[in-house]
Amino acid sequence: CGVIKPRSDFYKGRPDCKLCHSDRRRILRSDPQRRAEDVRRVQAWRKANPERYLEYQRVYKEKNREQIQRANRKRHLKKHYGLSVAKYEALVDRQRGVFAICRSPEIAGLHIDHDHAIGSIRGLLCGRCNKALGLLDDDPQKFRAAELYLLRASTDN
């Protein structure tokens, strides 16, 4: 671009600034053939330098742990439940920090309870309540039978 910039605007060992470099890469990657060549080149480098690749990965993950966790959570919510992070947070707020069935305060992670038949989200549960629903096949009749069983057992003693 010909603009004089501070050293921090350049990648180590590169003659072009970060902005020009990313613009050039974006243009080159829009070409499918060029993209395929780049992928083959990187794969060959990884195969030839496994120790260096693993070290780069370790350092990157260490340095970007929180960002990676946020991205993974976002991807998981979207892929499995069709939820954005904002909608998930709205569910948490709606339940006021307690689990939907046992009403215990959230300590460990929240489990997203959903209807497997149609995929709709019912609420956020603790692991135990979520497992109980699954073990009773999400069947209200089985829950009523379990409730009656427990009530009868408590009055018999």
N, C-alpha and C positions, 0 to 999 in steps of 0.2 A: 504494500500500500504506500510505501515511501514515507510514512509518518514516523517521526522520532518518538520512541516510547521508552518507558523505564524497563530495566532488565527483568523485572517481575512479570512483564507482559509477554515474555518469551519462554518457550519450553527449553530445558537444558539441551544444548547441542543442536538447536534448530535455528535456521536463519530467518524464518518467518514468525511473526507474532502469533499468539494463541488465537486471536480472532481470525486472522487470515488463514491460518492453518485449519481451523474448524470449518471455515467457509469452503476452502479447497476440498477438504475431505467430504463434505456434504455433497458437493457437485460430483466428485468422483464416485461416491457410493450410490448415487442415483442411477448409475449405469449398471445394469444387472451383471454384465460380463466382467466389469471391473470389480464389482462386489464379490463375485465368485473367486476371482484371482486373489483378492485380499484375504478371503477366508482360507484358501489353500495355503497362502504364504504364512499366515498366522499359525495354522495347524501344523505346518512343517516345522516352524520355529519351536512350537511347544514340544513336538516330538523330539527334536534335536537338543532341547534345553530343559528337560523336565525339572531339574532342581531349581533353576532360575525361575521357571514358571510358577512352581509351588511357593517359592519365596515371595514373588510378586503378589500372588494370591493371598498369602498369609498377612503380608504387610497391608495390603488394600483392605482386607476384612477387619483387621485390627483398627485401622485408621478410620474406617467408615461403618463401624458396627451398628450405631444407632440408625443411620440412613438405610442400611441394608435391612434391618429389622422392620422399619416403617414400610419400606417397599414390599417386603415379603408379606406383611400383615395386610396391606392394601390389596395385593394380588390375590391372597387367600380369600379375603372377604368378597371380592368381586367374582372370582372364579367359582367358589362353592355356594355362595348365597346371593350373588347379584347385588351386594351391598357396597355402597361407598363408605369411606371412613366416617364421613359426616352423618350418614344415616345410622351407622353402628353407634356412634357417640350419642345420637338422639335416643336410641333404644336404652342405652345405659342411663341417660338422664331421666327418661320416662319411668324407669324402675327405681330411681332414687338410690342407687348403689346397693340394692338388695336383690337376692335371687327371686325369681317369679313364683316358685312353689314353696320352698322352705322359709323364705323371707330372711334368711341369714345374710349378714353383711358380706359383701364381696371381699374375699381374702385372696384366693387363688384366681385362676382365670375364669372368665365367663364362657359358658358353652352356648352356642346359638342353637336353640331348639327350632326345628322346622318340620313341617309336614312333608314326609317323604313322597307322598302320592302327588301333591300339587306343588311342592316347593315353597309354600308360603312360610314366612317366619312367624313363630308364635311368641317368642320371648327369649330371655337370657336366663340360663339355669346353672346351678352348680353341677359338677361332674356326677355326683351321686343321684341327684334328681333326674338328670338327663339319662343316665344309665337305667334308672327305674322305668322311665317311660319306654325306653327301647326294649327292656326285658318283658314288659307287659304289652308289647306290640302296639303301643299308642292306642289301646282299646279301652274306652271308658267303661265298658261292661266288666272287664277284668279288674279295673281299679275299684269299681263298686264292690265286686266280690272280695277283693283284698281288704277293703275297708270293713265290710261286714264280718269277715273272718277275724280281723283284729279286735273289733268291738265285742264279738261273741267270746273270744279268748280272754279278754280283759274282765268280762262280767262273770265268767266261769271260775275265775280264780279268787 
